[in-house]
Amino acid sequence: MESLKEKILQLKKEKNAVILAHYYQQPEIQEIADYVGDSLGLSQEAKKVNADIIVFAGVHFMAETAKLLNPKKKVLLPDLEAGCSLAESCPPDIFKKFIDAHPHHIVITYVNCSAEIKALSHIVCTSSNAEKIVNSVPENIPIIFAPDKNLGNYINQKTGRKMLLWDGSCVVHEAFSLEKLIALYKEHPDAGIIAHPESENHILETASYIGSTSGMIDYVKRSPKTKFIVATEAGILYKMQEAVPDKILIPAPALEDNTCACSECAYMKLNTLRKVYDCLLHESPEIKVPKKIADKAIIPIQRMLELSK
Ligand code: SF4
């Protein structure tokens, strides 16, 4: 009997579809994806897609970004409930008032936000290019950075800027326990600690490398160390382990006790193989962005892609 994976691959061929998957997706989804990457890589890939249908195995704002970059394609998200706590921490009406109260500021938004927030922004960034994007703004121009205060704080430290930060954050990256991390490090003093800049400052202070998901994968490949404690969503471990099969990767522990003792994004994990199959079969749920918002939201994304070349 044909497995679900085989059925998806067959359907993908028949419908001329591609599957783009984020590093935080379940391994079985990453296995059948045409491209697996972080937000920047996925945006760049989405722009190049020639297929008729994009199945975006990730969360809502990512599928929206793919749609903005490729408005003529049909973009499907396996589960419409796959949101993002960080994107939700920035409601457009309140953010608009915040911007209006600071009319001389340039607005830089991390890609983890809704199309409405992007439409209110001057430039979008990802964790891979945030420093470069911020440095592209002349020093005498004040900046609002949203929605992630942890990434904003980290970039402030790196660049010496005093950006005004929106008070948003990601539940997954704020769930790491410093106490448990220190205890784990004591058990593995030969390990390198690596962290995503969405993590809180006290976690970042322990890290020997801070970077985006793809930056972290490159780092473990390059580093002479053979053991790492990894502070980001645990889904990254699948691709990372593929890249360094002989190295030991340990997920950084979360505050809450859970079965795997690591941090997982509940939104990302809403997508399953079955839902990927169903959405491709029924070509639904489809992501649509109202033209009025899309016309504005694409501008800061294109600025980011230009600046990231
Ligand atoms: S890990 Fe955090 S930032 Fe990423 S999708 Fe999940 S809630 Fe959003």
Boltz pocket constraint, residues with backbone or C-beta under 6 A from the ligand:
constraints:
  - pocket:
      binder: B
      contacts: [[A, 59], [A, 83], [A, 84], [A, 85], [A, 86], [A, 87], [A, 112], [A, 170], [A, 171], [A, 172], [A, 173], [A, 233], [A, 265], [A, 266], [A, 267], [A, 268]]
      max_distance: 6.0
